[in-house]
Amino acid sequence: EAQVTQNPRYLITVTGKKLTVTCSQNMNHEYMSWYRQDPGLGLRQIYYSMNVEVTDKGDVPEGYKVSRKEKRNFPLILESPSPNQTSLYFCASSRGGSLESYEQYFGPGTRLTVT
Amino acid sequence: QKEVEQNSGPLSVPEGAIASLNCTYSDRGSQSFFWYRQYSGKSPELIMSIYSNGDKEDGRFTAQLNKASQYVSLLIRDSQPSDSATYLCAVRSGGYNKLIFGAGTRLAVHP
Protein backbone atom coordinates (compact mmCIF):
# COMPACT_ATOMS: atom_id res chain seq x y z
CA GLU A 1 0.00 0.00 0.00
CA ALA A 2 1.35 3.42 -1.00
CA GLN A 3 1.66 5.52 2.11
CA VAL A 4 3.49 8.06 4.21
CA THR A 5 4.17 6.95 7.77
CA GLN A 6 5.14 9.00 10.78
CA ASN A 7 6.33 8.03 14.24
CA PRO A 8 5.49 8.59 16.94
CA ARG A 9 1.83 9.54 16.50
CA TYR A 10 1.65 11.15 19.93
CA LEU A 11 4.47 12.58 22.00
CA ILE A 12 4.57 14.48 25.27
CA THR A 13 7.97 15.83 26.23
CA VAL A 14 9.61 18.50 28.34
CA THR A 15 11.31 21.72 27.33
CA GLY A 16 14.84 21.23 26.05
CA LYS A 17 14.78 17.47 25.55
CA LYS A 18 15.87 16.69 21.99
CA LEU A 19 13.46 14.67 19.92
CA THR A 20 13.10 13.28 16.42
CA VAL A 21 9.91 12.60 14.49
CA THR A 22 10.44 10.12 11.70
CA CYS A 23 8.77 10.20 8.29
CA SER A 24 8.99 7.55 5.61
CA GLN A 25 7.33 7.11 2.21
CA ASN A 26 7.24 4.04 -0.01
CA MET A 27 6.24 5.75 -3.28
CA ASN A 28 9.75 6.71 -4.46
CA HIS A 29 8.75 10.36 -4.31
CA GLU A 30 11.34 13.07 -4.92
CA TYR A 31 9.78 15.76 -2.75
CA MET A 32 9.05 15.64 0.95
CA SER A 33 7.84 18.34 3.33
CA TRP A 34 7.09 18.98 6.97
CA TYR A 35 4.15 21.09 8.09
CA ARG A 36 2.75 22.17 11.39
CA GLN A 37 -0.92 22.88 11.91
CA ASP A 38 -2.21 25.21 14.58
CA PRO A 39 -5.79 26.36 15.21
CA GLY A 40 -6.62 29.45 13.18
CA LEU A 41 -3.26 29.40 11.39
CA GLY A 42 -3.75 26.47 9.09
CA LEU A 43 -0.91 24.40 7.67
CA ARG A 44 2.48 26.07 7.58
CA GLN A 45 5.50 24.58 5.89
CA ILE A 46 8.55 24.07 8.10
CA TYR A 47 11.09 22.54 5.70
CA TYR A 48 11.01 20.77 2.39
CA SER A 49 13.36 18.57 0.43
CA MET A 50 13.66 18.28 -3.34
CA ASN A 51 15.88 15.21 -3.26
CA VAL A 52 18.53 13.41 -1.23
CA GLU A 53 20.79 15.93 0.52
CA VAL A 54 18.76 18.88 -0.86
CA THR A 55 16.61 20.73 1.67
CA ASP A 56 15.29 24.25 2.06
CA LYS A 57 13.45 26.34 4.61
CA GLY A 58 9.72 26.78 4.52
CA ASP A 59 7.82 29.53 6.27
CA VAL A 60 8.48 28.58 9.91
CA PRO A 61 11.89 26.83 10.12
CA GLU A 62 13.09 28.32 13.42
CA GLY A 63 13.76 25.68 16.06
CA TYR A 64 13.69 22.76 13.61
CA LYS A 65 16.23 20.74 11.65
CA VAL A 66 15.82 18.18 8.92
CA SER A 67 17.98 15.80 6.97
CA ARG A 68 17.47 13.75 3.82
CA LYS A 69 20.09 11.04 3.67
CA GLU A 70 17.85 8.53 1.94
CA LYS A 71 15.08 9.17 -0.57
CA ARG A 72 12.38 7.48 1.50
CA ASN A 73 13.13 9.14 4.89
CA PHE A 74 12.83 12.74 6.04
CA PRO A 75 13.13 13.07 9.82
CA LEU A 76 12.23 16.25 11.70
CA ILE A 77 14.52 17.13 14.59
CA LEU A 78 13.77 19.46 17.47
CA GLU A 79 17.10 20.06 19.20
CA SER A 80 15.65 21.99 22.14
CA PRO A 81 11.86 21.89 22.07
CA SER A 82 9.89 24.74 23.59
CA PRO A 83 6.18 25.00 24.49
CA ASN A 84 5.47 27.11 21.38
CA GLN A 85 6.33 24.04 19.30
CA THR A 86 3.32 22.23 20.70
CA SER A 87 1.40 21.47 17.54
CA LEU A 88 0.13 18.86 15.10
CA TYR A 89 2.85 17.91 12.63
CA PHE A 90 2.39 16.42 9.19
CA CYS A 91 4.89 14.96 6.78
CA ALA A 92 3.98 14.93 3.09
CA SER A 93 5.50 13.68 -0.15
CA SER A 94 4.96 14.18 -3.87
CA ARG A 95 6.48 12.90 -7.07
CA GLY A 96 7.60 16.24 -8.50
CA GLY A 97 8.28 17.03 -12.14
CA SER A 98 5.16 17.84 -14.12
CA LEU A 99 2.36 20.03 -12.76
CA GLU A 100 0.31 17.04 -11.72
CA SER A 101 3.24 15.56 -9.85
CA TYR A 102 3.10 18.22 -7.17
CA GLU A 103 0.03 16.65 -5.59
CA GLN A 104 1.06 16.02 -2.01
CA TYR A 105 0.15 13.01 0.08
CA PHE A 106 0.14 13.39 3.83
CA GLY A 107 1.15 11.13 6.68
CA PRO A 108 -1.24 10.52 9.62
CA GLY A 109 0.20 13.30 11.77
CA THR A 110 2.15 13.55 15.03
CA ARG A 111 0.61 15.39 17.93
CA LEU A 112 3.42 16.92 19.98
CA THR A 113 3.03 18.50 23.40
CA VAL A 114 5.98 20.29 24.99
CA THR A 115 5.58 21.14 28.68
CA GLN B 1 4.32 37.20 1.77
CA LYS B 2 2.30 35.13 -0.66
CA GLU B 3 -1.14 34.39 0.73
CA VAL B 4 -4.13 32.14 0.25
CA GLU B 5 -7.39 33.36 1.72
CA GLN B 6 -10.47 31.36 2.62
CA ASN B 7 -13.61 32.15 4.55
CA SER B 8 -13.29 30.22 7.80
CA GLY B 9 -17.00 29.43 8.01
CA PRO B 10 -18.69 27.44 9.21
CA LEU B 11 -20.61 27.04 6.00
CA SER B 12 -23.84 25.25 6.81
CA VAL B 13 -25.84 23.59 4.02
CA PRO B 14 -28.74 21.13 4.06
CA GLU B 15 -28.25 17.60 2.83
CA GLY B 16 -28.65 17.42 -0.95
CA ALA B 17 -27.75 21.06 -1.56
CA ILE B 18 -24.73 22.46 -3.40
CA ALA B 19 -21.88 23.65 -1.18
CA SER B 20 -19.70 26.39 -2.65
CA LEU B 21 -16.24 26.96 -1.19
CA ASN B 22 -14.07 29.85 -2.30
CA CYS B 23 -10.40 30.72 -2.22
CA THR B 24 -8.32 33.68 -3.42
CA TYR B 25 -4.54 33.81 -3.79
CA SER B 26 -2.04 36.60 -4.10
CA ASP B 27 0.75 35.13 -6.27
CA ARG B 28 -0.21 35.80 -9.88
CA GLY B 29 2.47 33.34 -11.04
CA SER B 30 0.87 30.35 -9.31
CA GLN B 31 0.25 27.38 -11.59
CA SER B 32 -1.11 24.54 -9.48
CA PHE B 33 -4.16 24.60 -7.26
CA PHE B 34 -5.44 21.93 -4.91
CA TRP B 35 -8.36 21.21 -2.66
CA TYR B 36 -7.87 19.01 0.39
CA ARG B 37 -10.48 17.67 2.77
CA GLN B 38 -9.56 17.25 6.42
CA TYR B 39 -11.70 15.53 8.99
CA SER B 40 -11.16 16.53 12.60
CA GLY B 41 -7.94 15.03 13.94
CA LYS B 42 -7.03 13.45 10.60
CA SER B 43 -4.56 14.29 7.89
CA PRO B 44 -5.49 16.31 4.77
CA GLU B 45 -6.71 14.22 1.86
CA LEU B 46 -6.35 15.45 -1.72
CA ILE B 47 -9.74 15.60 -3.46
CA MET B 48 -9.19 17.88 -6.47
CA SER B 49 -6.39 19.51 -8.39
CA ILE B 50 -6.70 22.06 -11.21
CA TYR B 51 -4.07 23.64 -13.41
CA SER B 52 -5.85 25.60 -16.16
CA ASN B 53 -8.69 28.10 -16.30
CA GLY B 54 -12.20 26.70 -16.31
CA ASP B 55 -13.97 23.84 -14.62
CA LYS B 56 -12.82 20.36 -13.71
CA GLU B 57 -15.36 17.80 -12.58
CA ASP B 58 -14.84 14.60 -10.62
CA GLY B 59 -17.98 12.90 -9.39
CA ARG B 60 -19.86 15.29 -7.10
CA PHE B 61 -16.92 17.70 -6.99
CA THR B 62 -16.20 20.54 -9.41
CA ALA B 63 -13.16 22.77 -9.14
CA GLN B 64 -13.21 26.14 -10.89
CA LEU B 65 -10.18 28.29 -11.63
CA ASN B 66 -10.01 31.90 -12.80
CA LYS B 67 -6.39 33.02 -12.96
CA ALA B 68 -7.25 36.56 -14.06
CA SER B 69 -9.26 37.05 -10.86
CA GLN B 70 -6.86 34.87 -8.82
CA TYR B 71 -9.77 32.84 -7.63
CA VAL B 72 -10.39 29.13 -7.23
CA SER B 73 -13.53 27.47 -5.96
CA LEU B 74 -14.88 24.03 -5.10
CA LEU B 75 -18.49 23.00 -5.63
CA ILE B 76 -19.88 19.94 -3.91
CA ARG B 77 -23.16 18.75 -5.42
CA ASP B 78 -25.70 16.65 -3.52
CA SER B 79 -23.92 17.38 -0.23
CA GLN B 80 -23.95 14.57 2.30
CA PRO B 81 -23.39 14.65 6.08
CA SER B 82 -20.16 12.72 5.41
CA ASP B 83 -18.89 15.79 3.52
CA SER B 84 -18.80 17.70 6.81
CA ALA B 85 -15.13 18.56 7.21
CA THR B 86 -12.66 21.40 6.81
CA TYR B 87 -11.68 22.11 3.21
CA LEU B 88 -8.20 23.45 2.59
CA CYS B 89 -7.23 25.37 -0.52
CA ALA B 90 -3.56 25.07 -1.47
CA VAL B 91 -1.57 26.90 -4.11
CA ARG B 92 1.85 25.95 -5.44
CA SER B 93 3.91 29.08 -5.37
CA GLY B 94 7.42 29.61 -6.65
CA GLY B 95 9.74 26.83 -7.63
CA TYR B 96 10.12 23.32 -6.30
CA ASN B 97 7.40 22.00 -4.10
CA LYS B 98 6.26 24.87 -1.91
CA LEU B 99 2.57 24.77 -1.18
CA ILE B 100 0.81 27.66 0.52
CA PHE B 101 -2.35 26.62 2.37
CA GLY B 102 -5.35 28.66 3.29
CA ALA B 103 -6.61 28.35 6.86
CA GLY B 104 -9.56 26.26 5.65
CA THR B 105 -13.34 26.51 5.48
CA ARG B 106 -15.37 24.36 7.82
CA LEU B 107 -18.36 22.81 6.07
CA ALA B 108 -21.32 21.41 8.01
CA VAL B 109 -23.96 19.42 6.10
CA HIS B 110 -27.07 18.91 8.18
CA PRO B 111 -29.74 16.25 7.49
Boltz contact constraints between the chains, C-beta under 6 A:
constraints:
  - contact:
      token1: [A, 31]
      token2: [B, 97]
      max_distance: 6.0
  - contact:
      token1: [A, 42]
      token2: [B, 101]
      max_distance: 6.0
  - contact:
      token1: [A, 42]
      token2: [B, 103]
      max_distance: 6.0
  - contact:
      token1: [A, 42]
      token2: [B, 104]
      max_distance: 6.0
  - contact:
      token1: [A, 43]
      token2: [B, 101]
      max_distance: 6.0
  - contact:
      token1: [A, 48]
      token2: [B, 97]
      max_distance: 6.0
  - contact:
      token1: [A, 50]
      token2: [B, 96]
      max_distance: 6.0
  - contact:
      token1: [A, 90]
      token2: [B, 43]
      max_distance: 6.0
  - contact:
      token1: [A, 94]
      token2: [B, 97]
      max_distance: 6.0
  - contact:
      token1: [A, 99]
      token2: [B, 32]
      max_distance: 6.0
  - contact:
      token1: [A, 99]
      token2: [B, 51]
      max_distance: 6.0
  - contact:
      token1: [A, 102]
      token2: [B, 32]
      max_distance: 6.0
  - contact:
      token1: [A, 102]
      token2: [B, 92]
      max_distance: 6.0
  - contact:
      token1: [A, 102]
      token2: [B, 97]
      max_distance: 6.0
  - contact:
      token1: [A, 103]
      token2: [B, 46]
      max_distance: 6.0
  - contact:
      token1: [A, 103]
      token2: [B, 49]
      max_distance: 6.0
  - contact:
      token1: [A, 106]
      token2: [B, 43]
      max_distance: 6.0
  - contact:
      token1: [A, 106]
      token2: [B, 44]
      max_distance: 6.0
  - contact:
      token1: [A, 108]
      token2: [B, 43]
      max_distance: 6.0
  - contact:
      token1: [A, 109]
      token2: [B, 43]
      max_distance: 6.0
